[in-house]
């Protein structure tokens, strides 16, 4: 039978693992959002660099 200390440690490890997973998912979300913003900025810059095109204000 598992002792109370072992059970408490298992619970803490499970909570820590869940917290780490949430943090990693958040980091991936931020990275994907930044990549999308970078893509949009690059498209806007490419559009602005086209000859004969009036820059949007």
Secondary structure, 3 states (H helix, E strand, C coil): CCCHHHHHHHHHHHHHHHHHHHHHHHHHHHHHHHHHHHHHHHHHHHHHHCCCCCCCC
